[in-house]
Amino acid sequence: MTVLILTSEQDVTADMAVVELNAKGIPVLRLDPAELPGGVDVSGEYAHGVFHGHLSVGGRVVSMGGLRSIWVRRPGTPAARSPAASAWLTEETSQALYGMLRCTDARWMNHPDAARQARHKPWQLWLARECGLPVPATLITTFPRVARAFAERYPDLVVKPVSGAHPGEGALAVPTTRVRPGEDYQDVAHGPTLLQRRVRRIADIRVTCVGDRVFAARSQSDADAAGDIDATGAADAADGIVDVRFDPGAGPWRPVSVPRRVADGVHAYLGRARLAYGAFDFAEDTDGIWWFLECNQSGQFGFVEIETGQPIGRAVAEWLAGEPLGPTGAPPVPDPLQDADPTCP
């Protein structure tokens, strides 16, 4: 049976799992919905109470009934590269492709319905707190007076987009930035604004979950913990950006054990969100508390694997295959939960 991967042509993160699947002879079909119709074709027939669907990529035809799993990694917008691209064609193509794939018995990483809900930052913050993960005080508002009142309670704030767009998403991506003293917050009236108490962090934490497997990495960040606002009201960083995703010099990333409470929290989060994969970002403060910032349901893991040696791509491949892939010949990576302090928050 075949593993279907929906992603763009250039996706190093997906490549890491594909290499593992290919090495074990597990068939993989990789396609970008942006190429449909044209480079990718789809067909489905409903007759006599039975559905038969097929996908074609580069002349290779695969039956949808033969799909063992579907990885929705970083797919393009359906029909975006069609010579006749239009909003209407995108909607028609999306309905056809994802509608047919929903008719299969394949496992999803992650199901489109769950992934769509999981992108909502307000819901993420609520769910994280429900699952026992510490969440910094946060306000989302279009009321200037409410923003000012919040700032009086929490003078050291950051502002970030509600959408949680990432650097790879072009103009939609806006870095987390410190709010300078004296802000009047009038601009929040022009659109929903997310204000959050700044965590005086000593490290950034990435926890990557694949099914029930957990991989954690830590990047030291002493500068942010030491940074402050001086007497002139200027932030310590020239631009006020405190977002590790936009820092090309961030790192190095090193494997780290996961506190038991955090492990329990992320597993509960994934279960309630109906996600098979999630990349969690935390900020570790000076007291050692891991503060939840967000969970990206299709987050990158390539940079973590490259720097830490953690076999995340292999874990993804095994989940997609539905079976162990056998020995790699590489030295084992320590279990990130081993020797974790169960009393640590």
Secondary structure, 3 states (H helix, E strand, C coil): CEEEEEECCCCHHHHHHHHHHHHCCCCEEEECHHHCCCCEEEEEEEECCEEEEEEEECCEEEEHHHEEEEEEEECCCCCCCCCCCCHHHHHHHHHHHHHHHCCCCCEEECCHHHHHHHCCHHHHHHHHHHCCCCCCCEEEECCHHHHHHHHHHCCCEEEECCCCCCHHHHHHCCCCEECCCCCCCHHHHHCCEEEEECCCEEEEEEEEEECCEEEEEEEECHHHHHCCECCCCCECCCCCECCHHHCCCCCCEEECCCCHHHHHHHHHHHHHHCCCEEEEEEEEECCCCEEEEEEECCCCCHHHHHHHCCCHHHHHHHHHHCCCCCCCCCCCCCCCCCCCCCCCC
